[in-house]
Amino acid sequence: MAVPHSLPQRIFLLAYNPDKGRVDLGTNLGAMLRAAALADLLRGGHLTDERGRAAIDVRHPCHDPVLGALLEEIAGSKPHTWQSWIGHRQRATVRATRQQLNDGGWVHLQPHKVLGLFPTTRVTVRDPRVRKKLLDRVNTALRKPIGSIDPADAALVAIIAAADLNLVLDRKTRRANKQRIQELTKLSGPIGPALHKSIQAAAIGEV
């Protein structure tokens, strides 16, 4: 089975812990998915960076519902920083990305109640090989010559590293590949640093 096309879907699958059968708490999933959507829109020419703010530059139609919803948010609002957009509507983006993966056949969603009382949704990855392919892309991006790396894979690594997703890149690996991660982050534009700042701000309770 092929990997999903969009970065938010790829990030979701990488954040999924196959041993626990769920996405771990504390993974900053919502922030990562928002950053991934912004990275896709920037990479696709729908957005540009104007003095640290996301600006509309629609050159091509956006057919992805998750990306399209974010693009509409940005188009209907005054200019905000990348960090600000990462902090908005994270739960809605998680739900939409999860549903997208379900509709595409990558995951199965099952309504569930914790302790028989609290409604939640159980997520099951249908083909573990898809996540393995994504892990291989991350590892390849750390090894290949920088000029031959797919920009989507560069953004993937930048987002994972900025969010400290230890399930994919543990601290030892990040430290050993610090220079390469910096290169990939620079290649990805403003998204990685904005994600890092957004997570830091959320951790200390900034609005």
Disulfide bonds with the S-S distance in Angstrom:
none
